[in-house]
Amino acid sequence: MRRLGVIGAGGMAETVFSALAEALPAPLEAVSVLVPPGSADKGEALLARFGAALAASRSVRTDRATFLADAPEAVAECAGHGAVREHGDAVLAAGIDLIVISVGALADDATLARLEAAAAAGGVRLVLPAGAVGGLDALGAAKLSGLEEVTYTGRKPPLAWRGTAAERLLDLAALTEATIFFEGTAREAATQFPQNANVAAAVALAGAGLDSTRVRLVADPGAQRNLHEVSVRSAAANFTIQLEGRPSPSNPKTSLTAGYSVAREVLNRVRKVAI
């Protein structure tokens, strides 16, 4: 792969470009960034920061037609659920692989079905990186043996849940011990707590599905950072994987791991050995 498209120019895209500029075996031929008209200067500044170490040709586009005319061989979405819904099917239908990090958008059956149909029409793939969580390769393998139970637990410091439905259920500032405030399916979690939708949906789509994957959300005053835990019981193996996520310096609501996960997918398309 020599030509890459990226949707978005925020903290996620910055992490992706930083990783690529350092780890690419050679600069790409071209990188195009798609942003809303009001964000063109932001996109230009981001590309200028990484310069020729990233790609020989670097362009910012504010309309999708021009972006697709740049002929990227893959497009990485780094702009949120709205961008998936707005641009996803057009990218796929144009015959371009789409790497979606905002996996929570696919908790909506209609969106997932539309993107699958567009991928089939374009003869390409919709690719879902693991993002902020780990163990999805082991989960996908265990799925082939038969899954018995999959549970995702999201644990954050109480004040990290501000601005979510948790505020209506708990006095977050007064908590003195870990408290589970949600237990349900991945689909319910993605709907009620969209801030955790991407992780819950990624675990569900890799494993038991949106309606059979259990989710627990916890406010824990003893937690220093966001903790993601995936527990699996299957015919092949039982395992639990826990990650303590660090936030992006430029956008604390974005996990650093998620951006590096996108970069890893791109690098696997460039390197001679993919792992």
C-alpha positions in Angstrom: 0.0 0.0 0.0 1.4 3.4 -1.0 -1.6 5.7 -0.8 -3.6 6.3 2.4 -6.7 8.3 3.2 -7.6 9.5 6.7 -10.9 10.9 7.8 -10.4 13.4 10.6 -7.5 15.6 11.8 -7.9 15.3 15.6 -6.0 13.6 18.4 -6.6 10.1 16.9 -5.2 11.1 13.5 -2.2 12.8 15.2 -1.4 9.5 17.0 -1.7 7.6 13.7 0.6 10.0 11.8 3.1 10.2 14.5 3.4 6.4 14.7 3.6 6.0 10.9 6.2 8.8 10.4 8.5 6.9 12.9 7.8 3.3 11.9 7.2 3.3 8.1 9.9 1.4 6.3 9.7 4.3 3.7 7.4 7.3 3.4 4.1 6.7 1.7 3.5 8.0 -1.8 0.5 10.1 -0.8 -1.7 10.8 2.3 -5.0 12.6 1.9 -7.0 13.9 4.9 -10.8 14.5 4.7 -12.1 17.2 7.1 -15.1 19.5 7.3 -14.5 22.9 5.5 -14.0 24.7 8.8 -11.1 22.3 9.8 -8.9 22.7 6.7 -6.3 24.7 8.5 -6.1 22.2 11.3 -5.6 19.4 8.7 -2.9 21.4 6.9 -1.0 22.0 10.2 -1.2 18.4 11.2 0.3 17.2 7.9 2.9 19.9 7.9 4.0 18.7 11.3 5.0 15.2 10.0 6.0 16.3 6.5 8.0 14.1 4.1 8.6 11.5 6.8 5.0 10.6 6.4 4.4 10.9 2.7 5.9 12.5 -0.4 2.5 14.1 -1.3 0.1 15.4 1.4 -3.3 16.9 0.8 -6.3 18.1 2.8 -9.7 17.7 1.2 -13.0 19.2 2.3 -15.3 17.3 0.0 -15.6 13.5 -0.3 -15.5 13.4 -4.1 -12.0 15.1 -4.3 -10.8 12.9 -1.4 -11.8 9.7 -3.3 -10.3 11.0 -6.5 -6.9 10.9 -4.8 -7.3 7.1 -5.1 -6.3 6.0 -1.6 -5.8 2.2 -1.4 -7.2 2.3 2.1 -9.1 4.8 4.2 -8.7 5.0 8.0 -11.7 6.6 9.9 -10.5 8.7 12.9 -13.4 11.1 13.3 -16.2 9.4 15.2 -19.5 7.6 14.7 -21.0 10.4 12.5 -18.1 10.1 10.0 -18.7 6.4 9.7 -22.4 7.0 8.9 -21.7 9.9 6.6 -18.7 8.5 4.5 -18.4 4.8 5.2 -20.5 3.3 2.5 -19.3 5.7 -0.2 -15.7 4.8 0.6 -16.4 1.1 0.4 -18.6 1.3 -2.7 -15.7 3.1 -4.4 -13.6 0.0 -4.1 -11.5 1.2 -1.1 -10.9 -0.8 2.1 -12.2 1.1 5.1 -10.6 0.9 8.5 -13.1 1.9 11.2 -12.0 2.7 14.7 -15.4 4.1 15.8 -16.8 0.5 16.0 -19.6 1.6 18.2 -21.4 3.0 15.1 -21.9 -0.6 14.0 -24.0 -1.4 17.1 -26.8 0.0 14.8 -27.9 -2.9 12.7 -28.9 -0.7 9.8 -25.5 1.0 9.6 -23.7 -2.4 9.8 -25.9 -3.9 7.1 -25.3 -0.8 4.8 -21.6 -1.0 5.2 -21.5 -4.7 4.6 -23.5 -4.2 1.4 -21.2 -1.4 0.2 -18.1 -3.6 0.9 -19.7 -6.4 -1.1 -20.5 -4.0 -4.0 -17.0 -2.6 -4.0 -15.3 -5.9 -3.6 -13.3 -4.7 -0.6 -13.2 -5.1 3.2 -14.5 -3.3 6.2 -11.7 -3.6 8.8 -12.2 -3.2 12.5 -9.0 -2.7 14.6 -9.0 -3.8 18.3 -8.8 -0.1 19.4 -8.5 0.5 23.1 -9.0 -3.2 24.1 -6.8 -6.3 23.7 -7.3 -10.0 23.2 -9.6 -9.8 20.2 -7.4 -12.2 18.2 -7.7 -14.8 21.0 -11.4 -14.1 21.3 -11.9 -14.6 17.5 -10.0 -17.9 17.6 -11.9 -19.1 20.7 -15.2 -18.2 18.9 -14.4 -20.9 16.3 -14.3 -23.5 19.1 -17.6 -22.4 20.6 -18.0 -19.5 23.1 -19.7 -20.1 26.5 -19.5 -16.6 28.0 -17.9 -13.3 27.1 -17.9 -10.3 29.5 -16.5 -6.9 29.0 -15.9 -4.7 32.1 -15.1 -1.0 31.8 -13.7 0.5 35.0 -13.0 4.2 35.3 -12.4 6.8 38.1 -15.7 8.2 39.1 -15.2 11.7 37.6 -14.3 10.1 34.3 -18.0 9.2 34.0 -19.1 12.8 34.2 -21.3 13.8 31.2 -22.8 10.2 31.0 -25.9 8.6 32.3 -23.9 7.4 35.3 -24.4 10.9 36.8 -28.1 10.2 37.1 -27.4 6.9 38.9 -24.6 7.8 41.3 -23.1 10.7 43.3 -19.8 10.4 41.5 -17.9 12.9 43.6 -19.0 11.1 46.9 -18.1 7.5 45.9 -15.8 5.7 48.4 -15.8 2.2 46.8 -16.1 0.6 43.4 -19.7 0.6 42.2 -21.2 -1.2 39.3 -23.8 1.1 37.8 -24.6 -0.8 34.6 -25.0 -4.5 33.7 -26.5 -5.6 30.4 -25.7 -6.5 26.8 -23.1 -4.8 24.5 -26.0 -3.4 22.4 -27.6 -1.8 25.5 -24.2 -0.4 26.7 -23.5 1.0 23.2 -26.9 2.8 23.2 -26.9 4.0 26.8 -23.2 4.8 27.2 -21.9 5.8 23.8 -18.5 6.8 25.3 -17.9 3.1 25.9 -19.6 2.0 22.7 -16.5 1.4 20.6 -14.9 -1.1 23.0 -18.1 -2.9 23.9 -19.0 -3.2 20.2 -15.5 -4.4 19.2 -15.6 -7.1 21.8 -19.1 -8.1 20.7 -18.4 -8.2 17.0 -15.2 -10.2 17.5 -17.0 -12.7 19.7 -20.5 -13.6 20.9 -22.4 -10.7 19.2 -24.0 -7.6 20.5 -26.9 -9.3 22.3 -24.9 -12.1 23.9 -21.9 -10.2 25.1 -22.3 -9.1 28.7 -21.1 -5.6 29.8 -20.4 -4.2 33.3 -19.5 -0.6 33.8 -17.9 0.5 37.1 -17.1 3.7 38.8 -14.0 3.0 40.9 -12.3 5.7 43.2 -9.3 3.4 43.4 -8.7 3.4 39.6 -6.1 5.8 38.3 -6.9 5.3 34.6 -9.5 3.6 32.4 -9.4 -0.1 32.7 -10.7 -2.5 30.0 -11.1 -6.2 30.9 -12.3 -9.0 28.6 -13.2 -12.4 30.2 -13.9 -15.4 28.0 -14.9 -18.9 28.6 -14.9 -21.2 25.5 -14.3 -24.8 24.4 -10.7 -23.9 23.4 -9.6 -21.7 26.3 -10.6 -19.6 29.2 -8.8 -16.3 29.7 -9.0 -12.7 31.1 -7.2 -9.8 29.6 -6.9 -6.4 31.2 -5.6 -3.2 29.8 -5.0 0.1 31.6 -5.4 2.8 29.0 -3.5 6.0 28.8 -5.4 9.0 27.3 -4.2 10.9 24.2 -2.4 14.1 25.3 -4.3 16.2 22.7 -7.7 14.6 23.5 -8.1 13.0 26.9 -11.3 11.3 25.8 -9.4 9.4 23.2 -7.3 6.3 24.1 -3.8 6.4 22.9 -4.0 2.6 22.2 -6.8 3.2 19.7 -4.7 5.4 17.5 -1.8 3.0 17.6 -4.2 0.2 16.7 -5.1 2.0 13.5 -1.4 2.7 12.8 -0.6 -1.0 13.3 -3.3 -1.9 10.7 -1.7 0.5 8.2 1.8 -0.8 8.9 0.7 -4.4 8.3 -0.4 -3.3 4.8 3.0 -1.8 4.1 5.5 -4.3 5.7 6.6 -7.6 4.2 5.7 -9.4 7.4 2.3 -8.7 9.0 1.6 -9.6 12.6 
